[in-house]
Amino acid sequence: MTDRSIIDTAVLIGWSPDGKCVFSAAIPLSQYSDGGHAWDSLAEVQRLRLEKLRGFLFDSTATLIQEFESNFDVRSGRFVNGWSKHADGTYRRL
């Protein structure tokens, strides 16, 4: 059987205020770390109406090393708040 583990990947899902998925991607961690994401642009957050972004980061052993949520104001496109949780149990409000 084929191994279906998520390895060295960032899984990202974004929703609009009405609960529609407006963004989804599974990208290599190296590309995720490079920046230049939809949520880095006020105009793109507004265009997508991106209110909530959830992310799941998996390392080369398929371990979930970080889970996070970022919330945005769809009118201004600005980051409002969020949180991150790491594999070691560390939890941080953003």
Phi and psi in radians as a Rosetta constraint file:
Dihedral C 1 N 2 CA 2 C 2 CIRCULARHARMONIC -1.303 0.35
Dihedral N 2 CA 2 C 2 N 3 CIRCULARHARMONIC 2.383 0.35
Dihedral C 2 N 3 CA 3 C 3 CIRCULARHARMONIC -1.254 0.35
Dihedral N 3 CA 3 C 3 N 4 CIRCULARHARMONIC 2.160 0.35
Dihedral C 3 N 4 CA 4 C 4 CIRCULARHARMONIC -1.904 0.35
Dihedral N 4 CA 4 C 4 N 5 CIRCULARHARMONIC 0.434 0.35
Dihedral C 4 N 5 CA 5 C 5 CIRCULARHARMONIC -1.156 0.35
Dihedral N 5 CA 5 C 5 N 6 CIRCULARHARMONIC 2.599 0.35
Dihedral C 5 N 6 CA 6 C 6 CIRCULARHARMONIC -1.579 0.35
Dihedral N 6 CA 6 C 6 N 7 CIRCULARHARMONIC 1.967 0.35
Dihedral C 6 N 7 CA 7 C 7 CIRCULARHARMONIC -2.099 0.35
Dihedral N 7 CA 7 C 7 N 8 CIRCULARHARMONIC 2.325 0.35
Dihedral C 7 N 8 CA 8 C 8 CIRCULARHARMONIC 0.890 0.35
Dihedral N 8 CA 8 C 8 N 9 CIRCULARHARMONIC 0.827 0.35
Dihedral C 8 N 9 CA 9 C 9 CIRCULARHARMONIC -2.432 0.35
Dihedral N 9 CA 9 C 9 N 10 CIRCULARHARMONIC 2.532 0.35
Dihedral C 9 N 10 CA 10 C 10 CIRCULARHARMONIC -1.827 0.35
Dihedral N 10 CA 10 C 10 N 11 CIRCULARHARMONIC 2.119 0.35
Dihedral C 10 N 11 CA 11 C 11 CIRCULARHARMONIC -1.796 0.35
Dihedral N 11 CA 11 C 11 N 12 CIRCULARHARMONIC 2.130 0.35
Dihedral C 11 N 12 CA 12 C 12 CIRCULARHARMONIC -2.219 0.35
Dihedral N 12 CA 12 C 12 N 13 CIRCULARHARMONIC 2.347 0.35
Dihedral C 12 N 13 CA 13 C 13 CIRCULARHARMONIC -2.410 0.35
Dihedral N 13 CA 13 C 13 N 14 CIRCULARHARMONIC 2.285 0.35
Dihedral C 13 N 14 CA 14 C 14 CIRCULARHARMONIC -2.197 0.35
Dihedral N 14 CA 14 C 14 N 15 CIRCULARHARMONIC 2.511 0.35
Dihedral C 14 N 15 CA 15 C 15 CIRCULARHARMONIC -2.167 0.35
Dihedral N 15 CA 15 C 15 N 16 CIRCULARHARMONIC 2.648 0.35
Dihedral C 15 N 16 CA 16 C 16 CIRCULARHARMONIC -1.528 0.35
Dihedral N 16 CA 16 C 16 N 17 CIRCULARHARMONIC 2.992 0.35
Dihedral C 16 N 17 CA 17 C 17 CIRCULARHARMONIC -1.026 0.35
Dihedral N 17 CA 17 C 17 N 18 CIRCULARHARMONIC -0.480 0.35
Dihedral C 17 N 18 CA 18 C 18 CIRCULARHARMONIC -1.592 0.35
Dihedral N 18 CA 18 C 18 N 19 CIRCULARHARMONIC 0.217 0.35
Dihedral C 18 N 19 CA 19 C 19 CIRCULARHARMONIC 1.491 0.35
Dihedral N 19 CA 19 C 19 N 20 CIRCULARHARMONIC 0.130 0.35
Dihedral C 19 N 20 CA 20 C 20 CIRCULARHARMONIC -1.444 0.35
Dihedral N 20 CA 20 C 20 N 21 CIRCULARHARMONIC 2.445 0.35
Dihedral C 20 N 21 CA 21 C 21 CIRCULARHARMONIC -1.274 0.35
Dihedral N 21 CA 21 C 21 N 22 CIRCULARHARMONIC 2.063 0.35
Dihedral C 21 N 22 CA 22 C 22 CIRCULARHARMONIC -1.962 0.35
Dihedral N 22 CA 22 C 22 N 23 CIRCULARHARMONIC -0.112 0.35
Dihedral C 22 N 23 CA 23 C 23 CIRCULARHARMONIC -2.710 0.35
Dihedral N 23 CA 23 C 23 N 24 CIRCULARHARMONIC 2.357 0.35
Dihedral C 23 N 24 CA 24 C 24 CIRCULARHARMONIC -2.681 0.35
Dihedral N 24 CA 24 C 24 N 25 CIRCULARHARMONIC 2.484 0.35
Dihedral C 24 N 25 CA 25 C 25 CIRCULARHARMONIC -2.804 0.35
Dihedral N 25 CA 25 C 25 N 26 CIRCULARHARMONIC 2.622 0.35
Dihedral C 25 N 26 CA 26 C 26 CIRCULARHARMONIC -2.227 0.35
Dihedral N 26 CA 26 C 26 N 27 CIRCULARHARMONIC 1.885 0.35
Dihedral C 26 N 27 CA 27 C 27 CIRCULARHARMONIC -2.203 0.35
Dihedral N 27 CA 27 C 27 N 28 CIRCULARHARMONIC 2.684 0.35
Dihedral C 27 N 28 CA 28 C 28 CIRCULARHARMONIC -1.034 0.35
Dihedral N 28 CA 28 C 28 N 29 CIRCULARHARMONIC 2.502 0.35
Dihedral C 28 N 29 CA 29 C 29 CIRCULARHARMONIC -0.966 0.35
Dihedral N 29 CA 29 C 29 N 30 CIRCULARHARMONIC -0.618 0.35
Dihedral C 29 N 30 CA 30 C 30 CIRCULARHARMONIC -1.088 0.35
Dihedral N 30 CA 30 C 30 N 31 CIRCULARHARMONIC -0.631 0.35
Dihedral C 30 N 31 CA 31 C 31 CIRCULARHARMONIC -1.322 0.35
Dihedral N 31 CA 31 C 31 N 32 CIRCULARHARMONIC -0.608 0.35
Dihedral C 31 N 32 CA 32 C 32 CIRCULARHARMONIC -1.080 0.35
Dihedral N 32 CA 32 C 32 N 33 CIRCULARHARMONIC -0.712 0.35
Dihedral C 32 N 33 CA 33 C 33 CIRCULARHARMONIC -1.232 0.35
Dihedral N 33 CA 33 C 33 N 34 CIRCULARHARMONIC -0.312 0.35
Dihedral C 33 N 34 CA 34 C 34 CIRCULARHARMONIC -1.278 0.35
Dihedral N 34 CA 34 C 34 N 35 CIRCULARHARMONIC -0.264 0.35
Dihedral C 34 N 35 CA 35 C 35 CIRCULARHARMONIC 1.432 0.35
Dihedral N 35 CA 35 C 35 N 36 CIRCULARHARMONIC -2.858 0.35
Dihedral C 35 N 36 CA 36 C 36 CIRCULARHARMONIC 1.267 0.35
Dihedral N 36 CA 36 C 36 N 37 CIRCULARHARMONIC 0.623 0.35
Dihedral C 36 N 37 CA 37 C 37 CIRCULARHARMONIC -1.602 0.35
Dihedral N 37 CA 37 C 37 N 38 CIRCULARHARMONIC 2.839 0.35
Dihedral C 37 N 38 CA 38 C 38 CIRCULARHARMONIC -0.953 0.35
Dihedral N 38 CA 38 C 38 N 39 CIRCULARHARMONIC -0.665 0.35
Dihedral C 38 N 39 CA 39 C 39 CIRCULARHARMONIC -1.397 0.35
Dihedral N 39 CA 39 C 39 N 40 CIRCULARHARMONIC -0.042 0.35
Dihedral C 39 N 40 CA 40 C 40 CIRCULARHARMONIC -1.485 0.35
Dihedral N 40 CA 40 C 40 N 41 CIRCULARHARMONIC -0.115 0.35
Dihedral C 40 N 41 CA 41 C 41 CIRCULARHARMONIC -2.045 0.35
Dihedral N 41 CA 41 C 41 N 42 CIRCULARHARMONIC 2.129 0.35
Dihedral C 41 N 42 CA 42 C 42 CIRCULARHARMONIC -0.983 0.35
Dihedral N 42 CA 42 C 42 N 43 CIRCULARHARMONIC -0.771 0.35
Dihedral C 42 N 43 CA 43 C 43 CIRCULARHARMONIC -1.101 0.35
Dihedral N 43 CA 43 C 43 N 44 CIRCULARHARMONIC -0.675 0.35
Dihedral C 43 N 44 CA 44 C 44 CIRCULARHARMONIC -1.250 0.35
Dihedral N 44 CA 44 C 44 N 45 CIRCULARHARMONIC -0.670 0.35
Dihedral C 44 N 45 CA 45 C 45 CIRCULARHARMONIC -1.059 0.35
Dihedral N 45 CA 45 C 45 N 46 CIRCULARHARMONIC -0.756 0.35
Dihedral C 45 N 46 CA 46 C 46 CIRCULARHARMONIC -1.129 0.35
Dihedral N 46 CA 46 C 46 N 47 CIRCULARHARMONIC -0.803 0.35
Dihedral C 46 N 47 CA 47 C 47 CIRCULARHARMONIC -1.065 0.35
Dihedral N 47 CA 47 C 47 N 48 CIRCULARHARMONIC -0.776 0.35
Dihedral C 47 N 48 CA 48 C 48 CIRCULARHARMONIC -1.327 0.35
Dihedral N 48 CA 48 C 48 N 49 CIRCULARHARMONIC -0.332 0.35
Dihedral C 48 N 49 CA 49 C 49 CIRCULARHARMONIC 1.047 0.35
Dihedral N 49 CA 49 C 49 N 50 CIRCULARHARMONIC 0.748 0.35
Dihedral C 49 N 50 CA 50 C 50 CIRCULARHARMONIC -1.333 0.35
Dihedral N 50 CA 50 C 50 N 51 CIRCULARHARMONIC 1.893 0.35
Dihedral C 50 N 51 CA 51 C 51 CIRCULARHARMONIC -1.719 0.35
Dihedral N 51 CA 51 C 51 N 52 CIRCULARHARMONIC -0.667 0.35
Dihedral C 51 N 52 CA 52 C 52 CIRCULARHARMONIC -2.387 0.35
Dihedral N 52 CA 52 C 52 N 53 CIRCULARHARMONIC 2.324 0.35
Dihedral C 52 N 53 CA 53 C 53 CIRCULARHARMONIC -2.155 0.35
Dihedral N 53 CA 53 C 53 N 54 CIRCULARHARMONIC 2.227 0.35
Dihedral C 53 N 54 CA 54 C 54 CIRCULARHARMONIC -1.970 0.35
Dihedral N 54 CA 54 C 54 N 55 CIRCULARHARMONIC 2.445 0.35
Dihedral C 54 N 55 CA 55 C 55 CIRCULARHARMONIC -2.320 0.35
Dihedral N 55 CA 55 C 55 N 56 CIRCULARHARMONIC 2.537 0.35
Dihedral C 55 N 56 CA 56 C 56 CIRCULARHARMONIC -2.316 0.35
Dihedral N 56 CA 56 C 56 N 57 CIRCULARHARMONIC 2.031 0.35
Dihedral C 56 N 57 CA 57 C 57 CIRCULARHARMONIC -1.887 0.35
Dihedral N 57 CA 57 C 57 N 58 CIRCULARHARMONIC 2.145 0.35
Dihedral C 57 N 58 CA 58 C 58 CIRCULARHARMONIC -1.976 0.35
Dihedral N 58 CA 58 C 58 N 59 CIRCULARHARMONIC 2.412 0.35
Dihedral C 58 N 59 CA 59 C 59 CIRCULARHARMONIC -1.569 0.35
Dihedral N 59 CA 59 C 59 N 60 CIRCULARHARMONIC -2.978 0.35
Dihedral C 59 N 60 CA 60 C 60 CIRCULARHARMONIC -1.227 0.35
Dihedral N 60 CA 60 C 60 N 61 CIRCULARHARMONIC -0.173 0.35
Dihedral C 60 N 61 CA 61 C 61 CIRCULARHARMONIC -1.833 0.35
Dihedral N 61 CA 61 C 61 N 62 CIRCULARHARMONIC 0.200 0.35
Dihedral C 61 N 62 CA 62 C 62 CIRCULARHARMONIC 1.211 0.35
Dihedral N 62 CA 62 C 62 N 63 CIRCULARHARMONIC 0.347 0.35
Dihedral C 62 N 63 CA 63 C 63 CIRCULARHARMONIC -1.465 0.35
Dihedral N 63 CA 63 C 63 N 64 CIRCULARHARMONIC 2.338 0.35
Dihedral C 63 N 64 CA 64 C 64 CIRCULARHARMONIC -1.273 0.35
Dihedral N 64 CA 64 C 64 N 65 CIRCULARHARMONIC 1.849 0.35
Dihedral C 64 N 65 CA 65 C 65 CIRCULARHARMONIC -1.630 0.35
Dihedral N 65 CA 65 C 65 N 66 CIRCULARHARMONIC -0.381 0.35
Dihedral C 65 N 66 CA 66 C 66 CIRCULARHARMONIC -2.738 0.35
Dihedral N 66 CA 66 C 66 N 67 CIRCULARHARMONIC 2.488 0.35
Dihedral C 66 N 67 CA 67 C 67 CIRCULARHARMONIC -2.236 0.35
Dihedral N 67 CA 67 C 67 N 68 CIRCULARHARMONIC 2.423 0.35
Dihedral C 67 N 68 CA 68 C 68 CIRCULARHARMONIC -2.565 0.35
Dihedral N 68 CA 68 C 68 N 69 CIRCULARHARMONIC 2.843 0.35
Dihedral C 68 N 69 CA 69 C 69 CIRCULARHARMONIC -2.409 0.35
Dihedral N 69 CA 69 C 69 N 70 CIRCULARHARMONIC 2.341 0.35
Dihedral C 69 N 70 CA 70 C 70 CIRCULARHARMONIC -2.170 0.35
Dihedral N 70 CA 70 C 70 N 71 CIRCULARHARMONIC 2.371 0.35
Dihedral C 70 N 71 CA 71 C 71 CIRCULARHARMONIC -2.043 0.35
Dihedral N 71 CA 71 C 71 N 72 CIRCULARHARMONIC 2.421 0.35
Dihedral C 71 N 72 CA 72 C 72 CIRCULARHARMONIC -2.208 0.35
Dihedral N 72 CA 72 C 72 N 73 CIRCULARHARMONIC 2.677 0.35
Dihedral C 72 N 73 CA 73 C 73 CIRCULARHARMONIC -1.519 0.35
Dihedral N 73 CA 73 C 73 N 74 CIRCULARHARMONIC 2.012 0.35
Dihedral C 73 N 74 CA 74 C 74 CIRCULARHARMONIC -1.213 0.35
Dihedral N 74 CA 74 C 74 N 75 CIRCULARHARMONIC -0.388 0.35
Dihedral C 74 N 75 CA 75 C 75 CIRCULARHARMONIC -1.286 0.35
Dihedral N 75 CA 75 C 75 N 76 CIRCULARHARMONIC -0.823 0.35
Dihedral C 75 N 76 CA 76 C 76 CIRCULARHARMONIC -1.613 0.35
Dihedral N 76 CA 76 C 76 N 77 CIRCULARHARMONIC -0.410 0.35
Dihedral C 76 N 77 CA 77 C 77 CIRCULARHARMONIC 1.468 0.35
Dihedral N 77 CA 77 C 77 N 78 CIRCULARHARMONIC 0.019 0.35
Dihedral C 77 N 78 CA 78 C 78 CIRCULARHARMONIC -1.460 0.35
Dihedral N 78 CA 78 C 78 N 79 CIRCULARHARMONIC 2.595 0.35
Dihedral C 78 N 79 CA 79 C 79 CIRCULARHARMONIC -1.125 0.35
Dihedral N 79 CA 79 C 79 N 80 CIRCULARHARMONIC 2.345 0.35
Dihedral C 79 N 80 CA 80 C 80 CIRCULARHARMONIC -1.805 0.35
Dihedral N 80 CA 80 C 80 N 81 CIRCULARHARMONIC -0.963 0.35
Dihedral C 80 N 81 CA 81 C 81 CIRCULARHARMONIC -2.923 0.35
Dihedral N 81 CA 81 C 81 N 82 CIRCULARHARMONIC 3.113 0.35
Dihedral C 81 N 82 CA 82 C 82 CIRCULARHARMONIC 3.105 0.35
Dihedral N 82 CA 82 C 82 N 83 CIRCULARHARMONIC -2.968 0.35
Dihedral C 82 N 83 CA 83 C 83 CIRCULARHARMONIC -2.717 0.35
Dihedral N 83 CA 83 C 83 N 84 CIRCULARHARMONIC 2.804 0.35
Dihedral C 83 N 84 CA 84 C 84 CIRCULARHARMONIC -2.442 0.35
Dihedral N 84 CA 84 C 84 N 85 CIRCULARHARMONIC 2.541 0.35
Dihedral C 84 N 85 CA 85 C 85 CIRCULARHARMONIC -2.287 0.35
Dihedral N 85 CA 85 C 85 N 86 CIRCULARHARMONIC 2.269 0.35
Dihedral C 85 N 86 CA 86 C 86 CIRCULARHARMONIC -1.875 0.35
Dihedral N 86 CA 86 C 86 N 87 CIRCULARHARMONIC 2.873 0.35
Dihedral C 86 N 87 CA 87 C 87 CIRCULARHARMONIC -1.018 0.35
Dihedral N 87 CA 87 C 87 N 88 CIRCULARHARMONIC -0.510 0.35
Dihedral C 87 N 88 CA 88 C 88 CIRCULARHARMONIC -1.422 0.35
Dihedral N 88 CA 88 C 88 N 89 CIRCULARHARMONIC 0.055 0.35
Dihedral C 88 N 89 CA 89 C 89 CIRCULARHARMONIC 1.647 0.35
Dihedral N 89 CA 89 C 89 N 90 CIRCULARHARMONIC -0.120 0.35
Dihedral C 89 N 90 CA 90 C 90 CIRCULARHARMONIC -1.100 0.35
Dihedral N 90 CA 90 C 90 N 91 CIRCULARHARMONIC 2.279 0.35
Dihedral C 90 N 91 CA 91 C 91 CIRCULARHARMONIC -2.136 0.35
Dihedral N 91 CA 91 C 91 N 92 CIRCULARHARMONIC 2.345 0.35
Dihedral C 91 N 92 CA 92 C 92 CIRCULARHARMONIC -2.410 0.35
Dihedral N 92 CA 92 C 92 N 93 CIRCULARHARMONIC 2.278 0.35
Dihedral C 92 N 93 CA 93 C 93 CIRCULARHARMONIC -1.473 0.35
Dihedral N 93 CA 93 C 93 N 94 CIRCULARHARMONIC 2.439 0.35
